[in-house]
């Protein structure tokens, strides 16, 4: 599953759930506004957590790719050096 689809599904699910909750809850206007405020803060916190998790995973992937790239460069340098040494002899 792609990260973009996850975030989009998370956002849509949160919005739909919030709307259904508002429509089905028999409350006064003040209570509804307070509930909306609480839910919006909760959704923002969850979205922030999701973004932080995605960023952490992306950082790990970039770090892993960088170390593998460094290994590849090192191996290529060894091959080049061996080739130079055999040509000099």
C-alpha positions in Angstrom: 0.0 0.0 0.0 1.4 3.4 -0.9 1.8 6.0 1.7 -0.3 8.5 -0.2 -3.2 6.1 -0.3 -2.9 5.5 3.4 -2.9 9.2 4.3 -5.8 9.9 1.9 -7.8 7.0 3.4 -7.0 8.1 6.9 -8.2 11.7 6.2 -11.4 10.6 4.4 -12.2 8.1 7.1 -11.8 10.7 9.8 -13.9 13.2 8.0 -16.7 10.8 7.3 -16.6 9.5 10.9 -16.8 13.0 12.3 -19.8 13.9 10.1 -21.7 10.8 11.0 -21.0 11.4 14.7 -22.3 14.9 14.5 -25.5 13.9 12.6 -26.3 11.1 14.9 -25.6 12.8 18.2 -28.5 14.7 19.7 -26.7 17.5 21.4 -27.0 21.3 21.9 -25.1 23.6 19.6 -22.5 24.4 22.3 -21.9 20.8 23.0 -21.6 20.0 19.3 -19.1 22.9 18.8 -17.0 21.6 21.8 -17.2 18.1 20.4 -16.1 19.4 16.9 -13.2 21.2 18.5 -12.1 18.1 20.4 -12.4 15.9 17.4 -10.5 18.3 15.1 -7.7 18.4 17.6 -7.7 14.6 17.8 -7.6 14.4 14.0 -4.8 16.9 13.8 -2.8 14.9 16.4 -3.4 11.6 14.5 -2.4 13.2 11.2 0.8 14.7 12.9 1.6 11.2 14.3 1.1 9.6 10.9 3.3 12.2 9.2 6.0 11.7 11.8 5.9 8.0 11.3 6.1 8.3 7.6 9.0 10.7 7.9 10.8 8.4 10.3 10.4 5.5 7.9 11.5 7.6 4.9 14.6 8.7 6.9 15.4 5.1 7.5 15.0 4.2 3.9 17.2 7.1 2.7 19.9 6.2 5.3 19.8 2.6 4.1 20.1 3.6 0.5 23.0 5.9 1.2 24.9 3.2 3.0 24.3 0.7 0.2 25.4 3.4 -2.3 28.6 4.0 -0.3 29.3 0.2 -0.3 28.8 0.1 -4.0 31.1 3.0 -4.6 33.7 1.3 -2.4 33.4 -2.0 -4.3 33.7 -0.2 -7.6 36.8 1.6 -6.4 38.3 -1.7 -5.4 37.6 -3.2 -8.9 39.1 -0.1 -10.6 42.2 -0.3 -8.4 42.6 -4.0 -9.2 42.2 -3.3 -12.9 44.9 -0.6 -12.8 47.3 -2.8 -10.9 46.9 -5.7 -13.4 47.4 -3.2 -16.3 50.6 -1.9 -14.8 52.2 -5.3 -14.4 
